[in-house]
Amino acid sequence: MSVMEKARELGNEIRNTAEYKELERVTGNVKEDADANKMIQDIQELQQQMQFAQQSGVEPSQDQINQFNDLKTKMDSNLTIQAYAKAQNEFSQFMETVNNAIGEGINPKNDVN
């Protein structure tokens, strides 16, 4: 079996994990929740504006910072977004574990010097 075939097989296995399925479920919930979806879009747009300003050597305005903080507070109290953030974090941790296992396969620990 080629490396690419094994990679596809791994992808299929990952798609069947509880972590992936939960992320898919809550992503669907976010898409169906107009308020949550709008907040995520708004904060992403604001982050891009602030990042662009910083890359241009301009500090974000106090108004932008206040907008960001207000939006973040609203997002933190939204149950749909809380579930989405939790699922993203758990899937990210799972994928880090998978990547570590792949790394161990590439560079096995050798106890013999």
Buried (B, 14 or more C-beta within 10 A) or exposed (E): EEEEEEEEEEEEEBEEBEBBEBBEEBEEBBEEBEEBBEBBEBBEEBBEBBEEBEEEEEEBEEEBEEBBEEBEEBBEEBEBBBBBBEBBEBBEEBBEEBEEEEEEEEEEEEEEE
